[in-house]
Amino acid sequence: MVAPVFIAPPEALAAAVVGGSVEISGDEGRHAVTVRRLHVGEPIDVVDGHGRRASGRVGGVGGKDRLTVTVETIVDEVPPQPRVIVVQALLKSDRAETTVELLSEVAAEVVIPWAAARSVAVWREEKAQRGVEKWRRAAAEAGKQSRRSRFLDVLELHHTAAVCALVAGASLAIVLHEEAVDRLPALTWPSTGDLVLIVGPEGGITPGEWDEFVAAGAQSARMGDSVMRASTAGTAAAAVVLAATGRWS
């Protein structure tokens, strides 16, 4: 039986030791007890979303929203290299969370919501914070389903100037564009540092945005002959990069 994964606060897992116990409570505890119906002795993994995993067995169940885990092993995942960062132009809400979930499933490290000039969705003030929180919830849920101990990190909303600063510090930055000459699978990839993939909105990247990215050090590439949606291009590109760099080997 594959052990189900649940989330515990980082401070709880930081204090965990082999032979000790970790408590899961609140919404996570309720899901474990009343939805998954876990019983004493069943295997379970507890993660903090930042790379620590405690594996063990259910040691006790209390009420409808609390259980304890007897810890058998603790593993601290080393941050993988190179780090894959997807800069995703804002999408309509019905597609955005699916995109975040897919990026989590393929094991990208970071996704950054980008307020592109031609994005249909517009995040202002409180809406920006709500949007980021929705993406983070989607990333956490997908991280659990994918059995990740280190969840996809959703950063705050970026405007083009902030994306350019990210590009300037990257080992390699690629703007996905259907008119690019180079094919993504044929590129040479660095083994360390940040690999940044920039995905424009359905309306495309403006000439001004393109000029700023190139000036910051980005280059363009395409996936293939077909044109992908803005909501799926980032996931496909991240999969190519993860395979090409040996992250999936």
Backbone bond lengths (Angstrom), bond angles and torsions (degrees), N, CA, C in turn:
res aa  C-N    CA-C-N  psi(-1)  N-CA   C-N-CA  omega(-1)  CA-C   N-CA-C  phi
1 M - - - 1.461 - - 1.525 110.22 -
2 V 1.324 115.93 129.66 1.458 120.72 176.70 1.524 108.73 -77.72
3 A 1.320 116.49 127.96 1.457 119.91 -176.87 1.520 111.24 -69.62
4 P 1.339 118.34 133.54 1.454 120.35 174.95 1.526 110.38 -69.35
5 V 1.329 116.27 156.45 1.460 122.07 -177.25 1.519 110.04 -111.09
6 F 1.332 115.67 133.84 1.457 121.41 176.24 1.525 108.86 -131.53
7 I 1.329 115.08 160.45 1.461 120.99 -175.90 1.518 110.29 -103.73
8 A 1.332 114.86 136.29 1.466 121.36 172.55 1.527 107.71 -123.48
9 P 1.322 118.25 153.82 1.467 120.43 177.78 1.526 111.11 -57.76
10 P 1.341 117.60 143.80 1.473 120.36 -179.84 1.519 113.28 -53.32
11 E 1.345 116.96 -37.69 1.462 118.43 -178.64 1.525 112.01 -66.77
12 A 1.336 117.16 -30.84 1.463 120.07 178.49 1.523 110.86 -69.55
13 L 1.333 116.59 -43.06 1.462 119.06 179.89 1.524 111.76 -74.62
14 A 1.328 117.59 -27.77 1.460 120.02 177.62 1.530 110.79 -63.01
15 A 1.330 116.32 -32.02 1.463 120.97 -178.92 1.527 112.84 -90.27
16 A 1.327 117.41 -3.45 1.462 120.67 -175.88 1.529 111.24 -70.75
17 V 1.344 115.55 145.73 1.467 122.04 176.06 1.521 108.10 -136.91
18 V 1.325 115.87 152.79 1.463 120.40 176.55 1.529 109.23 -61.53
19 G 1.308 115.89 129.48 1.454 121.40 -177.42 1.515 112.84 95.05
20 G 1.347 115.94 -15.15 1.459 120.12 177.02 1.521 110.80 -90.95
21 S 1.312 116.34 -163.86 1.454 120.10 -177.89 1.520 111.32 -134.14
22 V 1.312 115.12 154.78 1.468 123.65 175.82 1.517 107.22 -126.94
23 E 1.320 116.26 135.78 1.459 120.31 179.27 1.517 110.73 -98.03
24 I 1.331 115.63 137.77 1.465 122.63 172.10 1.519 106.87 -114.66
25 S 1.324 116.47 125.41 1.462 119.95 -177.25 1.516 110.15 -140.19
26 G 1.327 115.80 -174.60 1.461 120.08 179.28 1.512 112.05 66.85
27 D 1.338 116.37 -144.73 1.467 120.44 -178.51 1.522 111.91 -61.29
28 E 1.335 116.59 -39.86 1.460 119.48 179.70 1.531 110.53 -64.79
29 G 1.321 116.28 -44.21 1.455 119.96 178.42 1.520 111.73 -62.95
30 R 1.321 116.43 -40.60 1.462 120.48 179.08 1.530 110.86 -63.00
31 H 1.303 116.01 -40.99 1.466 119.44 179.02 1.524 110.71 -65.24
32 A 1.323 116.51 -40.75 1.459 120.08 -179.32 1.522 112.01 -66.44
33 V 1.356 116.00 -41.03 1.464 120.29 -173.85 1.520 112.65 -84.11
34 T 1.334 116.94 -47.39 1.464 119.41 -172.16 1.522 114.71 -95.42
35 V 1.344 117.39 -25.40 1.463 119.79 -179.88 1.529 110.53 -96.58
36 R 1.337 116.36 -54.96 1.467 119.42 179.07 1.522 112.41 -79.03
37 R 1.339 116.76 -17.61 1.474 122.37 178.22 1.529 111.75 53.58
38 L 1.319 115.92 48.63 1.462 120.36 178.79 1.524 110.50 -71.59
39 H 1.315 115.29 144.53 1.458 121.76 -178.61 1.532 109.80 -121.16
40 V 1.313 115.19 163.24 1.456 121.17 178.53 1.534 110.22 -56.05
41 G 1.326 114.85 132.60 1.458 120.76 179.10 1.511 115.01 97.49
42 E 1.334 117.96 -14.69 1.464 120.19 -178.93 1.536 110.23 -77.23
43 P 1.350 116.93 146.48 1.469 120.22 -179.94 1.527 110.96 -70.39
44 I 1.323 116.11 149.24 1.458 120.98 -178.63 1.532 108.27 -158.35
45 D 1.319 115.64 144.41 1.461 121.88 174.09 1.522 108.89 -113.58
46 V 1.329 115.82 141.42 1.465 121.33 177.54 1.519 107.44 -123.98
47 V 1.324 117.26 128.54 1.462 121.67 -179.29 1.522 109.68 -125.16
48 D 1.345 114.73 160.68 1.462 118.59 177.97 1.524 112.81 -107.43
49 G 1.349 116.71 -1.65 1.452 120.42 -179.25 1.517 113.55 82.12
50 H 1.345 117.07 -2.69 1.471 121.49 -177.89 1.524 111.97 -120.40
51 G 1.337 117.13 13.11 1.456 120.27 174.28 1.507 116.44 115.36
52 R 1.333 118.86 -6.41 1.474 120.23 -179.64 1.523 109.79 -101.64
53 R 1.338 114.90 133.82 1.459 122.07 178.35 1.519 109.52 -128.48
54 A 1.326 116.45 126.19 1.460 122.38 173.34 1.526 107.18 -109.94
55 S 1.315 116.39 120.05 1.462 121.16 178.90 1.520 108.97 -106.45
56 G 1.323 115.47 142.88 1.457 119.02 179.78 1.507 111.48 -175.82
57 R 1.332 115.70 -147.28 1.457 121.23 -179.35 1.524 109.40 -135.95
58 V 1.319 114.03 153.61 1.462 119.04 178.05 1.519 108.49 -62.96
59 G 1.339 115.21 121.86 1.456 119.66 -178.91 1.508 113.41 -95.41
60 G 1.320 116.85 -24.22 1.456 120.11 179.92 1.512 110.33 -172.04
61 V 1.335 115.98 153.53 1.461 122.70 178.93 1.516 108.28 -124.38
62 G 1.346 115.60 129.97 1.459 119.66 -179.96 1.508 111.66 -125.62
63 G 1.304 118.00 112.77 1.458 121.45 179.66 1.517 111.75 68.66
64 K 1.348 115.32 -150.62 1.463 120.76 -176.32 1.523 113.49 -102.41
65 D 1.342 117.20 -3.09 1.465 117.34 -174.67 1.524 113.28 -142.28
66 R 1.319 115.97 29.93 1.461 117.12 -177.77 1.531 110.36 -152.98
67 L 1.330 115.27 135.30 1.462 119.67 170.55 1.517 108.51 -148.34
68 T 1.326 115.29 160.54 1.458 120.72 176.59 1.521 108.95 -114.20
69 V 1.321 114.28 148.64 1.463 121.39 -179.91 1.527 108.56 -117.11
70 T 1.323 116.11 124.95 1.464 120.97 174.16 1.524 107.75 -83.84
71 V 1.320 116.48 116.92 1.460 121.89 -171.71 1.525 111.51 -80.39
72 E 1.343 115.06 129.27 1.465 121.08 178.37 1.524 111.73 -108.09
73 T 1.324 117.99 -35.25 1.463 121.64 177.59 1.524 108.96 -143.76
74 I 1.330 115.71 152.54 1.468 122.12 174.53 1.521 108.02 -131.56
75 V 1.318 116.04 130.04 1.460 121.69 179.31 1.518 108.66 -127.15
76 D 1.335 115.78 132.11 1.460 121.88 173.80 1.527 108.07 -107.03
77 E 1.330 115.31 110.61 1.455 120.96 -177.15 1.530 110.57 -71.99
78 V 1.322 115.71 130.79 1.461 120.86 176.44 1.531 108.42 -76.30
79 P 1.328 118.70 132.47 1.469 119.65 178.48 1.522 110.58 -55.41
80 P 1.329 118.13 128.69 1.464 120.96 -176.14 1.524 112.13 -71.96
81 Q 1.319 114.94 155.58 1.463 122.43 175.95 1.526 109.03 -130.81
82 P 1.327 117.56 142.76 1.468 126.93 -8.96 1.518 111.34 -71.51
83 R 1.316 115.95 160.60 1.457 121.63 -179.56 1.530 109.42 -89.58
84 V 1.331 115.81 128.17 1.460 120.76 -177.81 1.530 109.91 -97.44
85 I 1.314 115.60 119.35 1.462 122.98 -179.54 1.517 108.59 -116.31
86 V 1.326 117.22 125.32 1.460 121.93 177.98 1.520 109.07 -108.57
87 V 1.327 115.67 119.52 1.461 121.67 173.61 1.524 106.37 -92.68
88 Q 1.316 116.61 110.00 1.456 122.18 -172.02 1.525 111.03 -109.59
89 A 1.330 116.40 116.47 1.463 119.76 174.87 1.522 108.94 -58.92
90 L 1.320 116.10 143.97 1.463 121.06 -177.39 1.524 111.05 -55.98
91 L 1.324 114.83 138.53 1.458 122.55 -178.21 1.518 110.16 -118.35
92 K 1.318 115.88 164.99 1.454 119.83 170.58 1.519 108.35 -59.80
93 S 1.326 116.33 144.69 1.465 120.82 -171.92 1.518 114.15 -57.36
94 D 1.344 117.95 -31.43 1.459 119.48 -177.45 1.531 111.87 -70.62
95 R 1.314 117.44 -18.61 1.459 120.55 178.96 1.530 112.61 -104.20
96 A 1.316 116.51 -26.61 1.466 120.59 -172.32 1.519 112.85 -60.36
97 E 1.325 117.14 -48.52 1.454 119.36 -176.71 1.530 111.89 -67.28
98 T 1.339 116.83 -34.54 1.460 119.51 175.92 1.516 110.49 -64.18
99 T 1.325 116.73 -39.70 1.461 120.78 177.76 1.519 110.88 -61.48
100 V 1.326 117.30 -44.54 1.466 121.52 178.73 1.530 110.41 -62.36
101 E 1.316 116.72 -43.00 1.461 120.53 178.83 1.525 111.59 -60.22
102 L 1.328 116.62 -43.68 1.465 120.31 -179.25 1.528 111.41 -67.32
103 L 1.318 117.45 -39.75 1.459 120.02 177.03 1.523 110.98 -62.80
104 S 1.318 116.20 -35.38 1.458 120.00 176.36 1.523 110.69 -67.05
105 E 1.316 116.71 -41.60 1.458 120.64 -177.46 1.527 112.51 -65.43
106 V 1.338 117.53 -36.05 1.467 118.68 179.74 1.514 112.14 -81.26
107 A 1.342 117.46 -7.61 1.468 124.06 174.14 1.522 114.45 82.96
108 A 1.340 117.21 34.02 1.462 119.44 166.82 1.530 107.52 -66.55
109 E 1.344 116.58 157.30 1.467 119.49 -177.58 1.520 113.35 -93.72
110 V 1.335 116.75 -37.75 1.463 120.47 -172.59 1.521 109.37 -139.15
111 V 1.323 116.31 140.61 1.468 121.30 168.89 1.524 107.31 -127.28
112 I 1.327 115.39 137.58 1.457 121.73 -177.51 1.518 109.55 -123.04
113 P 1.324 117.97 116.92 1.465 119.44 174.88 1.522 109.90 -68.45
114 W 1.326 115.61 129.80 1.466 121.41 -175.44 1.526 110.12 -118.57
115 A 1.328 115.91 126.76 1.470 121.85 177.67 1.523 108.47 -84.08
116 A 1.325 116.66 78.64 1.463 121.73 179.23 1.524 109.95 -73.08
117 A 1.314 115.69 155.81 1.464 120.43 -175.91 1.526 112.02 -61.24
118 R 1.324 116.90 -34.88 1.467 120.41 -176.09 1.523 113.50 -102.00
119 S 1.323 117.69 12.59 1.471 119.77 176.47 1.515 110.11 -64.07
120 V 1.327 116.24 133.31 1.459 120.46 176.70 1.522 110.02 -68.58
121 A 1.317 115.92 -43.44 1.464 120.48 178.06 1.529 109.65 -75.88
122 V 1.310 115.73 142.35 1.460 121.41 178.03 1.519 108.50 -129.43
123 W 1.342 116.01 124.53 1.459 121.24 178.02 1.522 109.27 -107.32
124 R 1.308 116.95 121.54 1.458 121.11 177.04 1.521 109.49 -128.04
125 E 1.315 116.16 134.37 1.458 124.20 173.59 1.524 112.32 47.91
126 E 1.344 117.58 -114.32 1.465 119.98 -174.67 1.526 111.92 -63.04
127 K 1.320 116.75 -32.27 1.463 119.25 179.93 1.519 110.54 -64.43
128 A 1.333 117.42 -33.72 1.454 120.74 178.39 1.523 110.88 -63.58
129 Q 1.323 116.73 -43.95 1.459 119.84 179.91 1.520 111.12 -66.74
130 R 1.328 117.24 -40.74 1.460 120.24 177.43 1.526 110.78 -63.09
131 G 1.319 115.75 -40.19 1.455 119.60 179.96 1.520 111.86 -63.89
132 V 1.328 116.47 -43.68 1.464 120.53 178.55 1.523 110.59 -62.63
133 E 1.332 117.14 -41.85 1.466 120.23 179.83 1.522 111.31 -64.57
134 K 1.324 117.86 -37.91 1.466 120.57 177.16 1.519 110.57 -64.04
135 W 1.329 116.57 -42.28 1.466 119.70 177.95 1.521 110.12 -63.71
136 R 1.332 117.59 -39.29 1.463 120.24 -179.14 1.528 111.31 -67.13
137 R 1.320 117.23 -39.02 1.464 119.40 177.17 1.522 110.23 -63.61
138 A 1.327 116.03 -42.63 1.468 119.96 178.62 1.527 110.56 -62.30
139 A 1.336 116.88 -39.89 1.462 120.71 179.66 1.523 111.24 -65.48
140 A 1.331 117.35 -40.33 1.460 120.86 -179.57 1.525 111.09 -66.90
141 E 1.321 117.14 -44.13 1.466 119.89 179.98 1.518 111.09 -64.91
142 A 1.331 116.08 -42.25 1.462 119.37 178.59 1.525 110.50 -67.64
143 G 1.335 116.84 -34.59 1.460 120.19 177.62 1.524 111.70 -62.31
144 K 1.330 116.20 -40.69 1.466 120.02 176.79 1.526 110.74 -63.40
145 Q 1.330 116.21 -47.44 1.462 120.18 -178.43 1.527 110.79 -62.05
146 S 1.341 116.32 -34.00 1.465 120.88 -178.81 1.523 112.30 -86.63
147 R 1.335 116.92 -0.02 1.457 123.20 178.29 1.530 111.88 63.67
148 R 1.320 116.29 33.19 1.459 120.46 177.82 1.527 110.03 -82.96
149 S 1.334 116.33 143.74 1.461 119.59 172.34 1.528 110.21 -95.26
150 R 1.329 115.76 -21.31 1.469 122.09 177.73 1.524 107.66 -116.71
151 F 1.325 116.39 108.98 1.457 120.59 -173.72 1.526 112.50 -79.34
152 L 1.316 114.57 157.28 1.460 121.73 171.97 1.526 108.46 -56.29
153 D 1.332 116.43 126.79 1.460 121.72 -178.04 1.527 109.51 -91.25
154 V 1.311 117.27 121.37 1.460 122.71 178.58 1.526 108.10 -100.46
155 L 1.325 116.89 114.42 1.456 120.72 -179.47 1.530 110.70 -86.90
156 E 1.324 115.42 173.98 1.462 120.75 179.16 1.525 110.32 -68.63
157 L 1.322 115.61 163.53 1.457 121.55 178.80 1.531 110.22 -57.17
158 H 1.336 115.85 131.06 1.465 122.12 177.65 1.529 109.81 -110.21
159 H 1.326 115.48 142.78 1.455 121.09 167.53 1.527 107.60 -99.12
160 T 1.316 116.42 173.53 1.462 120.23 -171.38 1.523 112.91 -57.93
161 A 1.312 118.91 -39.12 1.465 121.05 -179.75 1.528 111.39 -60.60
162 A 1.329 116.89 -40.13 1.464 120.59 179.14 1.524 111.19 -68.95
163 V 1.339 116.63 -36.48 1.465 119.68 176.61 1.529 109.92 -64.58
164 C 1.319 117.31 -40.27 1.466 121.01 178.45 1.531 111.03 -61.23
165 A 1.318 117.33 -39.32 1.468 120.62 177.38 1.524 110.05 -63.36
166 L 1.320 117.22 -38.45 1.463 121.73 177.14 1.527 110.22 -64.56
167 V 1.319 116.38 -44.03 1.464 121.69 179.17 1.521 110.51 -59.11
168 A 1.319 116.56 -43.88 1.466 121.11 -177.07 1.518 112.45 -62.00
169 G 1.322 117.81 -28.06 1.453 120.91 -178.87 1.518 114.43 -97.87
170 A 1.325 117.81 2.23 1.459 121.72 -175.88 1.526 111.85 -84.95
171 S 1.332 115.87 155.02 1.456 120.28 171.97 1.521 110.68 -69.66
172 L 1.322 115.57 -34.55 1.460 121.61 176.63 1.520 108.07 -157.46
173 A 1.330 116.51 134.54 1.458 121.05 177.84 1.527 108.52 -128.40
174 I 1.331 115.22 129.64 1.455 122.06 -176.59 1.527 109.68 -121.45
175 V 1.329 115.84 129.74 1.459 120.96 171.16 1.521 106.77 -97.64
176 L 1.312 117.41 119.25 1.463 120.63 178.84 1.523 108.93 -75.43
177 H 1.336 115.54 124.09 1.471 119.36 -176.42 1.520 109.31 -149.25
178 E 1.331 115.62 133.65 1.465 120.18 -175.54 1.525 113.16 -68.20
179 E 1.332 118.23 -17.77 1.456 120.98 -179.51 1.529 112.85 -98.46
180 A 1.313 117.23 4.19 1.463 120.43 179.96 1.527 110.77 -66.77
181 V 1.327 116.37 150.74 1.465 121.58 178.57 1.528 110.82 -82.99
182 D 1.327 117.03 -45.47 1.464 121.05 -177.56 1.520 111.50 -72.21
183 R 1.336 114.93 143.09 1.454 121.28 176.11 1.532 108.46 -96.47
184 L 1.310 115.74 137.10 1.460 120.34 -175.90 1.531 113.11 -55.75
185 P 1.345 119.31 -45.24 1.477 118.46 -177.38 1.527 113.79 -64.59
186 A 1.343 118.02 -18.79 1.461 121.17 -175.33 1.528 113.29 -90.95
187 L 1.310 117.94 -4.02 1.461 120.54 -177.28 1.525 111.27 -73.69
188 T 1.327 115.56 158.88 1.455 121.85 174.48 1.522 108.44 -95.33
189 W 1.331 116.44 128.25 1.446 120.66 -171.35 1.525 111.87 -108.82
190 P 1.322 118.06 136.40 1.461 120.60 173.29 1.525 109.98 -69.85
191 S 1.316 116.18 154.08 1.467 120.17 -177.29 1.526 112.70 -91.60
192 T 1.325 117.17 -12.08 1.462 120.47 179.69 1.521 109.82 -137.32
193 G 1.335 114.72 171.36 1.461 119.91 177.64 1.514 112.51 87.33
194 D 1.316 115.85 -165.24 1.463 122.52 -176.63 1.523 111.02 -100.57
195 L 1.331 115.60 129.19 1.459 122.28 172.40 1.517 107.08 -106.36
196 V 1.311 116.87 114.92 1.464 122.02 -174.66 1.524 109.90 -104.94
197 L 1.319 116.13 126.39 1.461 122.60 176.23 1.523 108.19 -113.51
198 I 1.327 116.99 121.35 1.462 121.52 -177.55 1.521 109.28 -104.47
199 V 1.332 115.66 122.07 1.458 122.74 -178.52 1.525 108.55 -113.27
200 G 1.305 116.49 118.60 1.455 120.79 -178.87 1.519 112.59 -79.91
201 P 1.324 117.23 175.75 1.464 121.69 178.96 1.520 111.07 -78.70
202 E 1.334 116.65 174.32 1.458 120.64 179.64 1.524 111.35 -58.40
203 G 1.332 117.05 -31.48 1.463 120.70 179.95 1.520 113.70 -80.01
204 G 1.313 117.38 -4.67 1.450 121.40 177.01 1.518 113.55 91.34
205 I 1.314 114.95 162.10 1.461 122.52 176.79 1.522 109.16 -79.75
206 T 1.302 117.70 137.30 1.464 120.77 -179.47 1.531 110.14 -75.35
207 P 1.347 117.14 157.18 1.477 119.62 176.08 1.527 112.14 -56.36
208 G 1.329 117.29 -36.93 1.458 120.01 179.24 1.510 112.26 -65.12
209 E 1.334 117.04 -43.62 1.472 120.60 177.40 1.525 110.31 -62.69
210 W 1.327 115.47 -43.12 1.458 120.31 179.30 1.527 111.25 -58.55
211 D 1.329 116.44 -46.52 1.463 120.57 179.94 1.532 111.28 -60.82
212 E 1.327 117.05 -39.90 1.468 120.31 -179.96 1.520 111.32 -66.57
213 F 1.316 117.33 -40.85 1.463 120.20 179.90 1.527 111.11 -66.04
214 V 1.324 116.64 -42.75 1.464 120.08 179.31 1.526 110.53 -64.67
215 A 1.323 116.90 -41.54 1.461 120.68 178.53 1.529 111.32 -61.96
216 A 1.340 116.42 -29.42 1.461 120.85 179.36 1.518 112.67 -81.94
217 G 1.353 116.73 -11.74 1.460 119.46 176.62 1.514 115.77 118.67
218 A 1.329 118.32 6.79 1.466 120.86 -178.82 1.520 110.94 -80.96
219 Q 1.324 115.89 157.13 1.454 122.32 171.07 1.517 108.40 -127.18
220 S 1.326 116.96 165.54 1.462 120.02 -176.59 1.518 111.02 -107.12
221 A 1.321 115.31 155.03 1.461 121.43 176.45 1.516 108.28 -156.58
222 R 1.306 115.53 159.55 1.464 121.54 178.06 1.519 109.24 -123.53
223 M 1.325 115.36 158.86 1.449 119.78 -179.92 1.525 111.70 -79.16
224 G 1.317 115.57 -47.94 1.459 121.11 -176.57 1.507 109.28 -170.73
225 D 1.341 116.69 -151.84 1.457 119.96 -178.21 1.519 113.19 -83.60
226 S 1.301 117.70 -24.60 1.457 120.37 179.78 1.526 110.51 -87.55
227 V 1.317 116.04 154.32 1.459 121.81 179.13 1.521 108.39 -100.29
228 M 1.316 116.43 126.00 1.457 121.05 -178.09 1.511 110.97 -95.67
229 R 1.317 116.04 157.71 1.453 121.22 175.22 1.529 109.94 -68.16
230 A 1.325 115.06 154.73 1.465 119.80 176.31 1.518 111.37 -61.02
231 S 1.321 117.23 -26.88 1.464 120.85 -176.98 1.526 113.27 -80.12
232 T 1.334 117.89 -16.10 1.464 120.32 -178.15 1.527 113.63 -117.24
233 A 1.323 117.76 -17.88 1.466 120.91 -175.30 1.526 111.82 -61.64
234 G 1.323 117.24 -40.54 1.458 120.32 -177.94 1.518 112.69 -64.35
235 T 1.323 116.48 -40.68 1.464 120.23 179.34 1.520 110.82 -65.90
236 A 1.339 116.61 -44.23 1.470 120.16 179.31 1.527 110.35 -63.08
237 A 1.326 117.05 -42.71 1.462 120.74 -179.64 1.527 110.85 -65.65
238 A 1.328 116.85 -42.06 1.459 120.13 178.81 1.526 110.65 -61.97
239 A 1.328 117.22 -38.14 1.466 120.36 178.52 1.522 110.70 -64.10
240 V 1.336 117.33 -41.21 1.463 120.91 177.98 1.526 110.02 -61.31
241 V 1.331 116.22 -46.00 1.460 120.29 -178.59 1.526 111.61 -64.32
242 L 1.325 117.25 -43.96 1.461 120.86 -178.92 1.521 111.61 -63.39
243 A 1.338 116.30 -35.62 1.467 119.73 176.36 1.521 111.60 -73.10
244 A 1.332 117.13 -43.33 1.462 121.33 -176.10 1.517 113.00 -68.00
245 T 1.334 117.12 -31.27 1.457 120.44 -178.33 1.535 113.04 -88.73
246 G 1.327 117.28 0.17 1.448 120.19 179.98 1.511 114.74 85.78
247 R 1.319 117.11 3.38 1.452 119.77 -179.90 1.526 111.82 -65.77
248 W 1.309 117.34 -25.31 1.465 120.76 179.13 1.523 112.98 -97.78
249 S 1.313 117.39 2.04 1.468 118.97 -176.21 1.533 109.93 -87.08
